[in-house]
Amino acid sequence: MRSLPWALGALALGGLCCGSEDAPPPASTPPAEATPLRPLAAHESARDSLPPGHPPFEGGPRAAPPLEGLGVSGVIEVAPRFKAQEAPGVALFVIARSASDHHILAVRKEAGPHFPFSFRISGADKMMEGTDFAGPLEITARLSKSGEAMPSSGDLEGVTRGISAGAEGVRITLDTLRP
């Protein structure tokens, strides 16, 4: 309890510095009437009241959504000859890579998928901060028997290439068995 004497001393010192006990309490100010806030750009004078050196105001329609907000969606199917490869407890990985350098941009893991499987992958699934989810993309779907992210023998894969961010109706067929 070493802090108790210190706290009492601080309170006493505060009372000495801030006035006497006879001083009236500070007057309270009535609450300001609530006014709805509007964006600065909504004020007519916003364009004319920018500080010196401020970049010019460019009003008008909002910019297009960032590319990482755009996703790729579609359906993943299993090729008929591999229907027997479907098994409970497997994991489906959907991987988006840059088509130009094959770096992984985003990954989704889906446990226990049923086929045909509807998927969506976007910048919200990105691997590293600062990575742009922009096309052209290569989308790989892998049915992992082990449930692990690293590919292994016996996994079933399918790839589609040349996909742009925002594409819908993409079809991927799991048609390749990893040796």
ChimeraX attribute file (.defattr): number of C-alpha atoms within 10 A of each C-alpha:
attribute: neighborCount
match mode: 1-to-1
recipient: residues
	/A:1	5
	/A:2	6
	/A:3	8
	/A:4	9
	/A:5	10
	/A:6	11
	/A:7	11
	/A:8	11
	/A:9	12
	/A:10	12
	/A:11	12
	/A:12	11
	/A:13	11
	/A:14	11
	/A:15	12
	/A:16	11
	/A:17	9
	/A:18	9
	/A:19	10
	/A:20	9
	/A:21	9
	/A:22	6
	/A:23	8
	/A:24	8
	/A:25	7
	/A:26	6
	/A:27	6
	/A:28	6
	/A:29	6
	/A:30	6
	/A:31	6
	/A:32	6
	/A:33	6
	/A:34	6
	/A:35	6
	/A:36	5
	/A:37	7
	/A:38	8
	/A:39	7
	/A:40	10
	/A:41	13
	/A:42	11
	/A:43	9
	/A:44	9
	/A:45	10
	/A:46	12
	/A:47	15
	/A:48	9
	/A:49	9
	/A:50	12
	/A:51	8
	/A:52	6
	/A:53	6
	/A:54	8
	/A:55	8
	/A:56	9
	/A:57	11
	/A:58	8
	/A:59	9
	/A:60	7
	/A:61	6
	/A:62	6
	/A:63	6
	/A:64	6
	/A:65	8
	/A:66	11
	/A:67	16
	/A:68	18
	/A:69	14
	/A:70	18
	/A:71	19
	/A:72	21
	/A:73	18
	/A:74	15
	/A:75	16
	/A:76	24
	/A:77	18
	/A:78	23
	/A:79	16
	/A:80	10
	/A:81	8
	/A:82	13
	/A:83	13
	/A:84	9
	/A:85	16
	/A:86	16
	/A:87	13
	/A:88	11
	/A:89	13
	/A:90	19
	/A:91	21
	/A:92	26
	/A:93	22
	/A:94	23
	/A:95	21
	/A:96	33
	/A:97	21
	/A:98	21
	/A:99	18
	/A:100	11
	/A:101	7
	/A:102	11
	/A:103	13
	/A:104	19
	/A:105	22
	/A:106	22
	/A:107	21
	/A:108	20
	/A:109	19
	/A:110	15
	/A:111	15
	/A:112	15
	/A:113	18
	/A:114	15
	/A:115	12
	/A:116	13
	/A:117	14
	/A:118	15
	/A:119	19
	/A:120	15
	/A:121	23
	/A:122	23
	/A:123	24
	/A:124	15
	/A:125	19
	/A:126	20
	/A:127	14
	/A:128	11
	/A:129	9
	/A:130	7
	/A:131	14
	/A:132	17
	/A:133	29
	/A:134	23
	/A:135	19
	/A:136	16
	/A:137	24
	/A:138	21
	/A:139	25
	/A:140	20
	/A:141	24
	/A:142	26
	/A:143	30
	/A:144	23
	/A:145	20
	/A:146	15
	/A:147	19
	/A:148	14
	/A:149	15
	/A:150	10
	/A:151	17
	/A:152	15
	/A:153	11
	/A:154	15
	/A:155	22
	/A:156	25
	/A:157	22
	/A:158	21
	/A:159	18
	/A:160	15
	/A:161	16
	/A:162	13
	/A:163	19
	/A:164	18
	/A:165	21
	/A:166	17
	/A:167	14
	/A:168	15
	/A:169	11
	/A:170	16
	/A:171	18
	/A:172	23
	/A:173	20
	/A:174	22
	/A:175	18
	/A:176	16
	/A:177	16
	/A:178	12
	/A:179	8
